Amino acid sequence: MRGSEGFVEIVNNSDKTVDLGNYCLSDTETDADKWRFPEAQLEPGAYAVVNLLGKDFVGEAKVSETEFNADFKVGSDETGI
C-alpha cells in the first residue's frame, strides 16, 4: 500500500543485515527522531517502503518486515526528509 501522500524507499546495499529499529525518519531538523522504525531486519540487497500517511494516520506502523506506515508526510513545498 504505497500511500497517496508519498513514500520513502530504504535500500540495504551492504552485505550485512541492518536492524531498522536503530533508525528514524523525520520531516523536520528540530525533531530528528520523529518516527522510529519498529523492530525489523533488512537483509542484504533488500529494500523497505515507508508510506508517508500524515498526522491523522491511525493504525499499525509495521505492515510487514519490509513495509511500514509513518504518521507524517512531506508537504508539496518541502524538498526532503
C-alpha positions, 0 to 999 in steps of 0.5 A: 500500500504505497500511500497517496501522500508519498513514500520513502524507499530504504535500500540495504546495499551492504552485505550485512543485515541492518536492524531498522529499529536503530533508525528514524525518519523525520520531516523536520531538523528540530525533531530528528527522531520523529518516527522510529522504525519498529523492530525489523531486519533488512537483509542484504540487497533488500529494500523497505517502503515507508508510506508517508500517511500524515498526522491523522494516520491511525493504525499499525506502523509495521505492515510487514518486515519490509513495509511500514506506515509513518504518521507524517508526510512531506508537504508539496513545498518541502524538498526532503526528509 
